[in-house]
Amino acid sequence: MVLRILLGIFVLVFGVNKFANFLPMPELSGDAAAYFGALTSSKTLMLVGIVEIVAGLAIILNKYGALLALILMSISVNAVLFHAVLDPGGIGGAAVLLILNIVVIYGYKEEYKTLLS
């Protein structure tokens, strides 16, 4: 339960940050800056922010948390891949996000049994 709430807060803070910009943005260079700039100008990051806010609230409140944890997995994997390929120095936070997401999905394993049977 503690890890579920921690993931929810983590994702909620970063989702709100996409709109409020209260956390400093690290300097990106080269391809990482170009890719991030494209995501920003195409408004894709706004969609990611909305998904993160909804997922964070759902996971914290444990309402549709199993569904939103699965949806959040796509954001977690993409964050790790972005940092692994384009910005290896910043992979720590993305790795924590992915690990927390995996642990939370494992915690919801009973919810997925009917889906997988």
N, C-alpha and C positions, 0 to 999 in steps of 0.2 A: 504494500500500500504506500509506503514511504517513497519508493522509487517511482511509482505511478504518479504521485503528486509532484515529485521533483521533475519528472519529464513534462508534466502539464505546465508547471510554472516556467520551466526552461523554454518550452515552445511558445507559451503565451507571451513571455517577455520579448522574445525575438520577433514574434508576429506583430506585436504592438510597435516595436522599434521600426518596422518597415514603414509605418505611417508617421510616427512621432519623432524619429531620429534622435533619441536621447543617448544612445550608445555610440561611441566614436567608431567610425569606419576605418579599418586598417588600410594602409596604402597597398594597392595592387599595381602590378606592372605588367606590361606586355599583353600576352594573350588573355591573362586573367582579367585585366582591366577592360579589355575589349569585350570579352564575353559578359562580364558583369554589367557593363554599359549597355549592351544589347538587351539583357534581361530587364534592366531598368527602363529603357526607352520604349520597350514593347509592352510595358505594364505587367509583365509576367510576375515580377516580384510583388506587385499588389495582390495578385491572385494567390501567390504563395503565402503572403502575410495573412490573408483572409482564412486560408486553410489552416495555418498555424494557430490563429486565434480560436477558431471553432474547435480544432482538435485539442488545444490546450484546455479550453473550458470543459469539453466533453470528458477528457481524461481526468481532470481534477474532480468534476462532479460525478464521475462514473456513470454517465448517461451516454449510451452509444459509444462508449470508450473502446470497445473491441473493434468496431468498424473504423473509427477515426485513427486508431493505432495502426491499422493496416494501411489506410490512406497516407498517414504520416510517414510510413516506411519509404514511400517513393521520394519524399523530400529528404529523408535521412540518407538514403543511398546516393542521391544526386549530390548532396553536400559533401559527402566523403569523396566521391569521384571527382568533383570539382577541385577539392583541395589536393587530392592525390596526384592529379594530372597538372593542374595549373598553379597551385599555391601550396606546396607541401609544408611550408612553415606554419600554416594556419589550420592544420588538420586536427589538432587536439579537440577543439569544441565540436567539430563534426563527428569525430570518433565517439565522444561521450554521448552525443545525441543518438547515434546509431546503436550503441550498446544499451542505452536506456530504453530505446524503442524495442529492441529485441527482447529485453527482459520483461517489458510490459506486455508485449505480444505473447510471450511464454506464460505470463500470469493469467492471460485471458484464454488459455488453451481449451478450457472447458466450453467456452462460448463457441469455439470453432468446430467442435466435434460433430455437431449436426450438419454443418456445412461440408465437412470433409468425409462424411460417411456415405 
